[in-house]
Each structure stands twice: as structure tokens, then as C-alpha cells.
Amino acid sequence: MILHALATADVPEPVKAVAGTGQLMAAALIGIVVIVVLITVVKLHPFLGLTVGSILVGAIAGRPLADILVSYTKGVGDTVASVGTLIALGAMFGKLLADSGGADQIVDTIVSHSTTRTLPWAMALIGAIIGLPMFFEIGLVLVIPVVFLVAQRTQQSIIALGIPALAGLSAMHGFVPPHPGPLTAVGLLNADLGLTLGLGILVAIPAIIVSGPLFARVAARWVDVPAPSSFEAPEPRKNRPSFPVTLGTVLLPVVLMLGKTVADAISPDAKGPVATGLDFIGTPLVALLLSVLVAMLTLGRGGGMSRDEIMSTVEKGLPPIAGIVFIVAAGGGFKQTLIDTGIAEVVASWVQDSGFSILLLAWLVAVFIRVATGSATVATVTAAGIIAPIAAQQGTTEVSLLVLAIGAGSLFFSHVNDAGFWLVKEYFGLTVGQTIKTWSLMETVLSVTGLVTVLGVGLVI
């Protein structure tokens, strides 16, 4: 309703290409190569790399320089307005969950109700729940001490317990909004956020099972990392919100956004007060804003935090995501440049005429950028920019599946150019080879399983 009206109001007029097909394709390819080289070889920040690449694409395509800047700044502004605010609210929510002790409460409750045999599955569940509102790096810092402590108490391999937890964290990061990757793809492709969230959880479940507890059995045979002889977990907060309250707060934004989607699906033309209310509170901005305000009470006050502590926690959630917001914004500028030069339409026509699977193409593009740059976020925003014109001609469900295919591709084979690779290596005390055999292959299994599930869902619905 509300989002649909906004989306239909902003539907752009067909873009007239500013050059021939060969020149436009060359501009796109050269631009992508330059972006990859600047990020990987020159070590330029992705924001700068995407900005330079956007200007270069427009220039090679023959667009006037002043118009290139207009396209780029429009894309940046639109993306910050639609996606940047949601990333900021998500960061505040995640910080409240961590600082209040709510995350510790989730971990302790699930572990205490698990047996030795079910612990790997419990760790996967912990990774998924913690990973739902939190960025991967923050979730990793929270989960690692738990992995070590549980491994010490049960004398199980760190790999057998750690890989499932990492799979849960990573799957949420790649498939489920409000994480920056899928959230950005939703914005750039004009996807339905609630539907994408629901399908993202659906796709994440088998992906976590296969790449987590099941793959961990194999990885633990390849790499034997015994439980630490002694490990002292950090002292938890004395006052923590209860498990039901914490879990309910974590799921609140999911319920609100899914509620809007379900209501729209049941009665898309309804205009009564109930339908209007569900439509409003299920809008991503409102759903996340309400969730943050509720979390300040349920998690903040529930965790015994003072008003000043709560405000300080909320404030500290913003600085770490500044770089992510700017990368996402530059990705929006790149997308708008592709559209305004006519490159996007040329790519869309080529894909449609080739008969190539759009979902597989989206995954492959994201895989290429991911392996080349090491950044899941850069892979997502770049791939979404390239795929955007194709998405404009697809149905609502197909667009959401495109978002998830890109998300799956953005997780493929993390290796030495990825900061996450080194975080896992150092935290688990692995060699480079051991990290590749465990973490890198786990990411690859997660990516491929996610793609297969997306393709399967596409055949059914």
C-alpha cells in the first residue's frame, strides 16, 4: 500500500541509450574491472572505488560529465534515504541486544537445554538468533567465548561447535534483512522487504543445516582443534532481560514486517483502519524504529541499564556502520549511473534474449565480485546494480528471489582478501590452510545450498 504507492510514483521513464550497444557494454565491463582493481590491488576504500567506477562508466558511455554527477548523487541520496536509515536503526538494535546481556541470555538458555549430541545444532540456532539483528563481526565476538567454554566443558572439537555457529551468523548476514547486504539489494531492486525477509528465513534454514551441523562433522575430521585446556568466559551482566522477553524483542521487527506482507497478500485493496495500521507499522522504517524504542525498554531497562547507559549504547551503535552506509550509498550511485546511461537496459535485453536463468546469473555476478574483492557488501551492491533493470520486469516473488540469489553469491568462498577470513583464523587459532578447509568451504557450501534452495523455491512459487 504505502510502499507500493511510493514505488509506483518513482517508476522512471524508459532511458534512451547515449551510445551504441558495444560502447555501453565496454563501459560496464571496464567500470567493473576498474572497481575490482581499485579495491583489491590499489587497496582503495570501496566507497572511493565505486565512486570512481561510476564516473568512469558514465564517461566511457558518452554521458556528459555534469549528468554523470547528477545520476550518481541521485543514486547516493535515494539509497541513503531508503537503506541507510534502516542500517542505522538495525545497528542500534543490535548494540542494545549485546550491551543489555540479552544476547548472553539467549546463549545460556539454549545451551542449558541441550545435550552433548544436540550441541552443534544448538550452536547453529544460537548463531542464527544472534545473527538476526546483529552484524557478523559483533555476533562473532559474542559467540566465540561460548564456543570455547562449551568445548572445554564437553571436550568436543572447537570446529564441531564453531562451524555451526558461524553458519548461523553468516546465513543471516547474507539472506535476511535488516543486514546491510540483503537490505541494500531490496532497496536497489525495489523488492518487497517483508516477503524477502520471510523467504530469506526459509532459504536460510536448509543452508544453515547443511553448511553448519552436517558440514561440521566432515570439517572436524579434516581439522582437529581440541577444546582449550582452560578458558575463562567474560563475566556476564548480573541483571539481564529474561529469555522470553529477549526473544520476543528480537523477533518483533520480523513479525511487524511479515505482518504487513501477509495482510497485503490476503487483502491487497483493503483500506480499513486495521489494514492501514498494519501497513504503516509494517513499513521497514516504522517497524525498526518501533523495535528500537521497545528494545530500549525491554532490553535496556530489563537489563538494569540506566537511562544514560541506554542512550550511550544507542549512540555507540552508529560509528561502526558509517563505512558500510557509504559503501551502500556508492553502490546506489553506481546503479543509477548504469540506468541513466542505458547500460542497464542493454544488459536486461541481453539476458532475456539469451534464455539464461536470471537467478543463476545474479548468483554468478555476486560470486565474481565476492571472490575478487573479498567483500560480501560490495558484491551485493554491485551485483544488485547490474541486475536492477532485469528485476524491474519481474514479479514480486521473483524479485525477492533475485535478492536472495545475490545474497547467496555474496557469501561464496571467503578467502585471504576477506576480513572475516582473518577474524575466524585468529579467534580459532587456525593456520591459513585450516581456515580454508573449514571456514572458506563452509561459506561455499552455504552459498551453493542457498542458491539451490532459491532455485527450488522459484520452481514451486
VEXMARTOR-405838 format. One line per field, with one value per residue (C-alpha): residue number from 1; x, y, z. Coordinates in Angstrom, 2 decimals. Layout:
# residues N
nr NUM,...
east X,...
north Y,...
up Z,...
END
This chain:
# residues 461
nr 1,2,3,4,5,6,7,8,9,10,11,12,13,14,15,16,17,18,19,20,21,22,23,24,25,26,27,28,29,30,31,32,33,34,35,36,37,38,39,40,41,42,43,44,45,46,47,48,49,50,51,52,53,54,55,56,57,58,59,60,61,62,63,64,65,66,67,68,69,70,71,72,73,74,75,76,77,78,79,80,81,82,83,84,85,86,87,88,89,90,91,92,93,94,95,96,97,98,99,100,101,102,103,104,105,106,107,108,109,110,111,112,113,114,115,116,117,118,119,120,121,122,123,124,125,126,127,128,129,130,131,132,133,134,135,136,137,138,139,140,141,142,143,144,145,146,147,148,149,150,151,152,153,154,155,156,157,158,159,160,161,162,163,164,165,166,167,168,169,170,171,172,173,174,175,176,177,178,179,180,181,182,183,184,185,186,187,188,189,190,191,192,193,194,195,196,197,198,199,200,201,202,203,204,205,206,207,208,209,210,211,212,213,214,215,216,217,218,219,220,221,222,223,224,225,226,227,228,229,230,231,232,233,234,235,236,237,238,239,240,241,242,243,244,245,246,247,248,249,250,251,252,253,254,255,256,257,258,259,260,261,262,263,264,265,266,267,268,269,270,271,272,273,274,275,276,277,278,279,280,281,282,283,284,285,286,287,288,289,290,291,292,293,294,295,296,297,298,299,300,301,302,303,304,305,306,307,308,309,310,311,312,313,314,315,316,317,318,319,320,321,322,323,324,325,326,327,328,329,330,331,332,333,334,335,336,337,338,339,340,341,342,343,344,345,346,347,348,349,350,351,352,353,354,355,356,357,358,359,360,361,362,363,364,365,366,367,368,369,370,371,372,373,374,375,376,377,378,379,380,381,382,383,384,385,386,387,388,389,390,391,392,393,394,395,396,397,398,399,400,401,402,403,404,405,406,407,408,409,410,411,412,413,414,415,416,417,418,419,420,421,422,423,424,425,426,427,428,429,430,431,432,433,434,435,436,437,438,439,440,441,442,443,444,445,446,447,448,449,450,451,452,453,454,455,456,457,458,459,460,461
east 0.00,2.18,5.40,3.62,2.37,5.83,7.39,4.89,5.26,9.00,8.91,11.38,10.67,12.48,16.07,17.36,20.84,23.54,25.78,25.82,25.44,29.13,30.27,27.81,28.85,32.51,31.77,30.11,32.89,35.69,33.91,33.52,37.16,38.37,36.29,37.73,41.31,40.98,39.64,41.91,45.19,45.28,43.56,41.26,38.25,35.20,33.31,36.00,36.36,32.62,32.54,35.44,33.97,30.58,32.10,34.27,31.30,29.33,32.28,33.04,29.32,29.45,27.25,28.01,30.09,27.53,24.81,27.05,27.34,23.57,22.93,25.50,24.32,20.68,21.52,23.51,20.74,17.95,19.92,20.87,17.26,15.82,18.56,20.98,18.40,17.40,21.03,21.45,18.35,19.50,22.88,21.25,19.05,22.00,24.05,21.22,20.94,24.66,25.15,22.00,23.03,20.13,22.46,24.09,20.64,19.75,23.02,22.83,19.20,19.71,22.96,21.47,18.67,20.99,22.65,26.15,24.71,22.50,25.06,26.17,22.53,22.10,25.15,23.66,20.42,22.36,24.27,21.02,19.17,22.16,22.82,19.27,19.68,23.50,26.27,28.51,31.59,29.67,27.92,31.26,32.78,29.80,29.67,33.38,33.69,30.62,32.15,35.36,33.58,31.18,34.03,36.02,33.14,32.09,35.56,34.23,36.18,36.09,35.42,32.45,30.83,32.21,31.30,27.55,27.58,29.44,26.97,24.05,25.71,26.76,23.42,21.58,24.18,23.65,19.94,17.91,17.20,17.91,21.51,23.21,23.66,20.11,18.66,20.62,19.61,15.98,16.28,18.14,15.83,12.62,11.78,9.10,11.03,8.57,8.33,12.10,12.56,10.17,11.71,15.18,14.47,13.01,16.17,18.49,17.17,18.38,21.52,22.42,21.65,23.84,26.74,26.52,25.96,26.27,29.39,30.95,31.10,33.33,35.35,36.09,37.73,39.86,40.94,41.35,41.26,40.76,38.93,41.08,42.60,41.46,39.23,37.58,34.49,33.92,31.81,28.16,25.91,24.22,20.90,19.70,16.35,14.54,14.75,11.10,11.35,14.65,13.48,10.22,12.12,14.48,11.55,9.45,10.71,10.38,6.77,5.85,7.27,5.89,2.51,2.30,3.21,0.62,-2.08,-1.28,-1.37,-4.72,-6.43,-4.26,-7.04,-8.21,-8.34,-9.87,-8.21,-6.76,-5.24,-3.93,-2.43,-0.71,0.56,2.05,3.71,4.98,6.78,10.50,11.38,8.49,8.95,12.63,12.04,9.37,11.63,14.49,12.17,10.74,14.26,15.27,12.62,12.63,16.38,17.77,15.58,15.07,18.83,19.13,20.65,20.17,18.76,22.23,23.62,20.84,21.41,25.16,24.65,22.36,24.87,27.78,25.90,26.28,30.04,30.91,28.40,29.41,31.70,29.03,26.45,28.82,29.66,25.96,25.33,28.07,26.51,23.27,25.15,26.69,23.27,21.76,24.68,24.08,20.39,20.81,23.43,21.16,23.61,21.07,18.53,21.16,22.11,18.44,17.75,20.82,19.81,16.24,17.34,19.96,17.44,19.92,18.48,18.21,18.65,21.80,23.17,22.59,24.39,27.34,27.80,27.81,30.23,32.67,32.67,32.86,35.86,37.61,37.07,36.50,33.58,30.07,28.63,30.48,29.45,25.82,25.59,27.50,25.53,22.23,23.13,23.78,20.68,18.30,16.86,16.12,14.34,12.12,10.48,9.89,7.03,7.16,8.22,10.84,12.44,12.70,14.32,16.80,17.77,18.39,20.35,22.63,22.90,23.92,26.57,27.96,28.88,30.85,34.38,35.68,39.48,42.54,41.14,38.19,38.44,36.08,38.60,41.28,38.86,37.93,41.56,42.81,39.89,40.06,43.86,43.98,46.55,45.64,45.20,42.98,40.85,40.31,39.34,36.79,35.55,36.09,34.49,31.65,30.91,30.97,28.59,26.33,26.35,25.65,22.96,21.34,21.31,19.85,17.13,16.35,16.06,13.84,11.57,11.41,10.04,7.36,6.00
north 0.00,2.84,1.38,0.34,3.86,5.28,2.73,3.29,7.04,6.77,4.45,6.02,6.67,4.33,5.52,6.34,4.89,7.55,5.30,2.08,-1.33,-2.21,1.01,0.61,-3.00,-1.95,0.85,-1.61,-4.21,-1.64,0.00,-3.28,-4.26,-0.85,-1.11,-4.56,-3.43,-0.29,-2.25,-5.32,-4.05,-0.35,-1.09,1.89,2.06,0.51,3.82,5.57,2.62,2.54,6.33,6.38,3.39,5.10,8.24,6.19,4.13,7.28,8.89,5.85,5.55,9.11,10.79,14.48,14.85,17.09,14.49,11.73,13.58,14.18,10.44,9.43,11.87,10.92,7.26,8.01,10.16,7.73,4.80,6.60,7.67,4.21,1.92,3.97,4.83,1.17,0.08,2.70,1.50,-2.11,-1.20,0.48,-2.56,-4.96,-2.86,-2.84,-6.62,-7.02,-4.48,-5.38,-9.00,-10.16,-11.99,-13.80,-14.77,-16.36,-18.29,-19.53,-20.63,-22.63,-24.26,-25.24,-27.14,-29.05,-32.43,-33.27,-34.75,-31.78,-29.09,-28.48,-27.90,-25.64,-23.61,-23.19,-21.95,-19.54,-18.21,-17.69,-15.90,-13.73,-13.09,-11.95,-8.41,-8.21,-7.64,-10.64,-9.23,-8.32,-11.68,-13.44,-11.64,-12.69,-16.31,-17.22,-17.27,-19.51,-21.92,-22.15,-22.55,-25.24,-27.07,-27.07,-28.37,-31.11,-31.88,-31.51,-30.12,-26.35,-26.92,-29.20,-26.45,-23.34,-24.09,-24.42,-21.11,-19.40,-20.85,-19.38,-15.96,-15.90,-17.08,-14.27,-11.80,-12.90,-13.71,-11.82,-8.08,-5.80,-6.80,-4.31,-6.73,-8.04,-4.71,-2.88,-5.39,-4.97,-1.21,-1.32,-3.94,-2.45,-5.74,-6.29,-6.28,-8.38,-11.04,-11.09,-11.43,-14.38,-16.12,-15.32,-17.19,-20.06,-20.26,-19.82,-22.85,-25.63,-23.63,-23.48,-27.17,-28.35,-25.93,-25.97,-29.18,-31.51,-29.97,-29.56,-33.37,-33.52,-30.40,-31.65,-34.76,-32.66,-30.14,-31.30,-28.37,-29.77,-27.98,-25.43,-26.79,-23.71,-20.85,-18.16,-16.62,-12.90,-12.03,-11.67,-8.84,-9.51,-8.11,-9.44,-9.41,-12.74,-15.18,-14.80,-11.01,-11.03,-13.47,-11.56,-8.31,-9.85,-11.20,-8.02,-6.32,-9.62,-10.05,-6.45,-6.60,-10.06,-8.98,-6.21,-8.61,-11.18,-8.50,-7.16,-10.66,-11.52,-8.25,-6.02,-3.47,-3.16,0.42,-0.03,1.18,-2.25,-2.75,0.82,0.38,-2.90,-1.32,1.60,-0.25,-2.94,-0.38,-1.14,2.28,2.28,-1.41,-0.93,2.40,0.86,-2.14,0.11,2.06,-1.17,-2.61,0.43,-0.64,-4.44,-4.92,-1.70,-1.29,-5.05,-5.47,-2.99,-0.24,3.38,5.94,7.36,3.87,3.16,6.42,5.82,2.31,3.59,6.29,3.81,1.65,4.21,4.84,1.24,1.25,4.62,2.92,0.37,3.11,4.96,1.78,1.05,4.65,4.46,1.24,3.15,5.77,3.05,1.52,4.87,5.51,2.16,3.01,6.58,5.64,2.95,0.18,-1.42,-1.80,-3.32,-5.87,-6.68,-7.23,-9.45,-11.64,-12.02,-12.93,-15.41,-17.54,-17.70,-18.23,-14.81,-16.26,-18.13,-15.03,-12.90,-15.50,-15.72,-11.94,-11.75,-14.71,-13.00,-9.72,-11.54,-13.68,-10.72,-8.13,-10.24,-8.08,-9.50,-5.98,-4.78,-7.96,-7.38,-3.69,-4.15,-7.21,-5.56,-2.52,-4.72,-6.86,-3.98,-3.44,-7.15,-7.08,-4.22,-6.60,-9.44,-10.24,-9.51,-13.02,-13.28,-10.00,-11.26,-14.46,-12.34,-10.60,-13.98,-15.32,-12.28,-12.80,-16.42,-15.40,-12.76,-15.49,-17.70,-18.84,-16.28,-16.30,-14.19,-10.91,-11.03,-9.55,-12.25,-14.91,-13.44,-12.91,-16.59,-17.68,-15.68,-16.38,-20.13,-20.27,-21.89,-21.85,-20.36,-23.87,-24.96,-21.84,-22.59,-26.22,-25.09,-21.50,-20.98,-24.29,-23.71,-20.38,-22.10,-24.86,-22.18,-20.22,-23.20,-24.63,-21.21,-21.00,-24.49,-23.64,-20.36,-22.19,-24.80,-22.16,-20.46,-23.64,-24.03,-20.48
up 0.00,1.29,-0.12,-3.30,-3.84,-3.31,-5.61,-8.42,-8.08,-8.74,-11.74,-14.19,-17.82,-20.26,-20.66,-24.10,-24.58,-25.01,-27.17,-29.16,-27.57,-27.97,-26.32,-23.44,-22.75,-22.87,-20.40,-17.99,-18.20,-17.87,-14.95,-13.07,-13.71,-12.52,-9.34,-8.60,-9.29,-7.19,-4.22,-4.45,-5.94,-5.07,-1.72,-2.18,0.11,-1.62,-1.35,-3.38,-5.76,-6.52,-6.93,-9.39,-11.23,-11.55,-13.07,-15.41,-16.63,-17.41,-19.20,-21.40,-22.21,-23.60,-20.99,-20.21,-17.05,-15.36,-16.00,-14.61,-11.31,-11.22,-11.72,-9.12,-6.44,-7.05,-6.57,-3.41,-1.93,-2.72,-1.26,1.96,2.44,1.85,3.15,5.28,7.92,8.24,8.67,11.41,13.27,12.92,14.40,17.40,17.96,17.80,20.20,22.73,22.48,23.13,25.92,27.85,28.28,26.12,23.74,26.69,27.95,24.60,24.53,28.11,27.81,24.61,25.76,29.12,27.35,25.00,25.24,24.04,20.86,20.07,20.92,17.29,16.36,19.38,18.33,14.85,16.43,18.64,15.62,13.70,16.53,17.47,13.80,13.06,14.44,14.67,12.16,11.59,13.33,16.51,16.58,16.14,19.13,21.26,20.12,20.20,24.04,24.18,21.66,23.70,27.04,25.79,24.02,27.25,29.35,26.90,25.45,21.92,18.99,18.55,14.85,15.56,17.64,15.95,12.32,13.06,14.95,12.09,9.58,11.51,11.74,8.09,6.72,8.50,7.20,3.60,3.39,5.97,6.28,8.08,7.40,5.04,2.11,1.64,2.79,0.09,-2.57,-1.50,-1.96,-5.27,-6.79,-5.33,-3.65,-1.03,2.25,4.24,1.55,1.11,4.88,5.03,2.04,3.39,6.62,4.58,2.43,5.40,7.32,4.94,4.15,7.87,8.39,5.50,6.00,9.80,11.81,8.80,7.25,10.72,11.06,7.99,8.80,12.32,10.79,8.44,11.06,14.64,17.04,20.55,23.30,25.19,28.39,30.26,29.30,31.37,29.87,30.40,33.41,32.30,33.43,36.75,35.55,32.21,30.44,30.54,27.63,26.51,26.60,24.71,22.06,21.62,21.17,18.61,16.61,16.86,13.66,11.80,12.97,12.11,8.58,7.89,9.27,6.69,3.89,4.98,5.30,1.83,0.37,1.96,1.07,-1.16,-1.78,1.82,3.11,6.56,9.79,10.63,7.18,7.15,10.62,9.72,6.52,8.47,11.36,8.96,6.81,7.36,8.77,11.24,12.17,13.01,14.75,16.97,17.64,18.78,21.09,22.51,22.93,24.97,27.49,27.28,26.85,28.29,31.34,31.51,31.71,34.56,32.43,33.43,31.02,30.39,29.71,27.23,25.37,25.33,23.92,21.17,20.27,20.15,17.68,14.89,14.34,13.34,10.47,8.92,6.40,5.46,4.84,2.50,0.59,0.20,-0.90,-3.54,-4.76,-5.25,-7.25,-9.42,-10.05,-11.06,-13.44,-15.14,-15.53,-16.80,-19.40,-20.83,-19.90,-17.61,-20.43,-22.72,-20.05,-19.42,-23.12,-23.47,-20.53,-21.75,-25.28,-24.03,-22.14,-19.24,-15.75,-14.15,-10.66,-11.67,-13.43,-10.33,-8.21,-10.63,-10.77,-6.97,-6.76,-9.13,-7.20,-3.85,-4.79,-6.43,-3.70,-0.58,0.48,0.69,0.88,-2.23,-4.06,-3.15,-4.06,-7.33,-8.42,-7.46,-9.55,-12.59,-12.09,-11.23,-14.75,-15.08,-11.72,-12.89,-15.36,-12.85,-10.48,-6.74,-5.71,-8.47,-7.35,-3.76,-5.03,-7.02,-3.77,-2.14,-5.13,-4.90,-1.14,-1.67,-4.20,-1.85,0.68,-1.74,-0.72,1.75,1.48,2.27,0.88,3.29,6.78,8.06,7.00,9.27,12.15,12.12,11.69,14.66,17.00,16.39,16.29,12.82,10.05,6.67,5.24,8.12,7.76,4.07,4.86,7.44,7.17,3.41,2.46,4.91,3.20,-0.19,0.94,2.45,-0.82,-3.08,-0.79,-0.66,-4.46,-4.84,-2.33,-4.10,-7.44,-5.80,-4.27,-7.67,-9.21,-6.56,-6.17
END
